[in-house]
Amino acid sequence: MRYAEFIERSVSDIRIAVSLSTILPVGPAKPLDHGEIAQASWALPLAGLAVGLIGAIVYAIARTMGLPSDPAAVLALSATVLITGAIHEDGLADTADGLGGGNSRDSRLEIMRDSRIGSYGACALGLSILARWSGLTNIAEPGSVASALMVAHVAARAQLPVFMWLVPPARSDGLSAGAGQAPAQSAMIAAGLGFLCLVIGLGLGKAIMGLLLLSLVGIGWAWLATRQVGGQTGDILGALEQIGEIAILLMAVAAF
């Protein structure tokens, strides 16, 4: 591939990743062909960096205006939820309802398709927001909060292409099936970007711990998803992002 084509392909992949992860209107004008989303999945950590940066800026502005860390963290989390359109929170809620309320593979998948939120989904959302908020408010330095936000959003999305590469779709239709299986190259690039961000934000020792933590989360989640619904779905991926984000933020509390 020539250099100009490589740059064009890379820019297109980044636009796809950002358009899938946020409400920003930066996606390609033409419809995506089968497999283009999977191919572009390597850029999901870069989309996470943009989301984390927005949250960090909002947090910094709030603290500059004299707000304590608690409301500043609420505003930062609100900004990240708004810019993503709550897509990952939606996946978490649907997954919790499906896994908690279904008694068979088909019933779990059917519940996950339902846009209504049940008791399991509401509890999962509340606990997710509380865990992330408590993580941010227990980091003393504002600069460290900004770093933790960006690292968490990058690393949480870096694990998604690896999951898409290793775990087959649970059904033949839906977002995950339409996206296709992530190529090994895309998965490895995403993992590399995630680890690099962990090293820059937390240092090498904590980065290795973060990598091991996310690996354990991914393995456990892959086992559960395969056992309960036969593989991965878009909701399963959204829930995994939330779990990874929480894991890194709580680890950052110990790191800072």
FENZI-V626144 format. One record per residue. N is the residue number from 0. PSI is psi in radians with two decimals (none if undefined). Layout:
N&PSI / N&PSI
//
This chain:
0&2.27 / 1&2.81 / 2&-0.79 / 3&-0.69 / 4&-0.65 / 5&-0.79 / 6&-0.77 / 7&-0.75 / 8&-0.72 / 9&-0.77 / 10&-0.72 / 11&-0.73 / 12&-0.74 / 13&-0.73 / 14&-0.72 / 15&-0.81 / 16&-0.75 / 17&-0.70 / 18&-0.53 / 19&-0.51 / 20&-0.28 / 21&3.09 / 22&0.09 / 23&2.29 / 24&1.21 / 25&0.08 / 26&2.85 / 27&2.57 / 28&-0.57 / 29&2.69 / 30&2.57 / 31&2.37 / 32&2.82 / 33&2.27 / 34&-0.27 / 35&-0.62 / 36&-0.79 / 37&-0.72 / 38&-0.67 / 39&-0.03 / 40&-0.35 / 41&-0.45 / 42&-0.01 / 43&-0.67 / 44&-0.58 / 45&-0.66 / 46&-0.68 / 47&-0.63 / 48&-0.72 / 49&-0.75 / 50&-0.83 / 51&-0.65 / 52&-0.71 / 53&-0.79 / 54&-0.70 / 55&-0.69 / 56&-0.77 / 57&-0.73 / 58&-0.78 / 59&-0.72 / 60&-0.75 / 61&-0.75 / 62&-0.62 / 63&-0.58 / 64&-0.02 / 65&0.10 / 66&2.49 / 67&3.00 / 68&-0.57 / 69&-1.01 / 70&-0.52 / 71&-0.70 / 72&-0.65 / 73&-0.77 / 74&-0.69 / 75&-0.79 / 76&-0.68 / 77&-0.70 / 78&-0.73 / 79&-0.62 / 80&-0.74 / 81&-0.76 / 82&-0.46 / 83&-0.12 / 84&0.36 / 85&0.54 / 86&-0.69 / 87&-0.63 / 88&-0.67 / 89&-0.74 / 90&-0.71 / 91&-0.81 / 92&-0.79 / 93&-0.69 / 94&-0.76 / 95&-0.74 / 96&-0.76 / 97&-0.86 / 98&-0.57 / 99&-0.59 / 100&-0.29 / 101&2.64 / 102&0.12 / 103&2.91 / 104&-0.84 / 105&-0.72 / 106&-0.64 / 107&-0.78 / 108&-0.66 / 109&-0.75 / 110&-0.67 / 111&-0.45 / 112&-0.42 / 113&2.18 / 114&-0.24 / 115&2.55 / 116&2.26 / 117&-2.93 / 118&-0.78 / 119&-0.75 / 120&-0.74 / 121&-0.75 / 122&-0.73 / 123&-0.75 / 124&-0.80 / 125&-0.77 / 126&-0.63 / 127&-0.83 / 128&-0.74 / 129&-0.73 / 130&-0.75 / 131&-0.71 / 132&-0.78 / 133&-0.59 / 134&-0.82 / 135&-0.69 / 136&-0.25 / 137&0.17 / 138&2.10 / 139&-0.83 / 140&2.29 / 141&-0.66 / 142&-0.62 / 143&-0.57 / 144&-0.78 / 145&-0.77 / 146&-0.77 / 147&-0.71 / 148&-0.84 / 149&-0.76 / 150&-0.77 / 151&-0.77 / 152&-0.62 / 153&-0.91 / 154&-0.67 / 155&-0.63 / 156&-0.37 / 157&-0.47 / 158&-0.29 / 159&-0.83 / 160&-0.61 / 161&-0.74 / 162&-0.74 / 163&-0.51 / 164&-0.69 / 165&-0.51 / 166&2.14 / 167&2.76 / 168&2.58 / 169&-0.37 / 170&2.96 / 171&-0.13 / 172&3.11 / 173&3.05 / 174&-0.81 / 175&-0.79 / 176&-0.68 / 177&-0.53 / 178&-0.57 / 179&2.99 / 180&2.27 / 181&2.32 / 182&2.69 / 183&-0.66 / 184&-0.76 / 185&-0.71 / 186&-0.74 / 187&-0.66 / 188&-0.78 / 189&-0.76 / 190&-0.70 / 191&-0.73 / 192&-0.70 / 193&-0.77 / 194&-0.68 / 195&-0.75 / 196&-0.67 / 197&-0.73 / 198&-0.80 / 199&-0.72 / 200&-0.56 / 201&-0.21 / 202&2.80 / 203&-0.80 / 204&-0.85 / 205&-0.53 / 206&-0.72 / 207&-0.73 / 208&-0.73 / 209&-0.70 / 210&-0.77 / 211&-0.70 / 212&-0.82 / 213&-0.59 / 214&-0.77 / 215&-0.72 / 216&-0.80 / 217&-0.75 / 218&-0.80 / 219&-0.72 / 220&-0.63 / 221&-0.72 / 222&-0.79 / 223&-0.78 / 224&-0.73 / 225&-0.70 / 226&-0.69 / 227&-0.69 / 228&0.00 / 229&0.19 / 230&-2.71 / 231&2.66 / 232&3.05 / 233&-0.65 / 234&-0.72 / 235&-0.72 / 236&-0.72 / 237&-0.72 / 238&-0.68 / 239&-0.69 / 240&-0.75 / 241&-0.75 / 242&-0.74 / 243&-0.70 / 244&-0.78 / 245&-0.79 / 246&-0.78 / 247&-0.68 / 248&-0.74 / 249&-0.61 / 250&-0.59 / 251&-0.51 / 252&-0.76 / 253&-0.58 / 254&-0.64 / 255&none
//
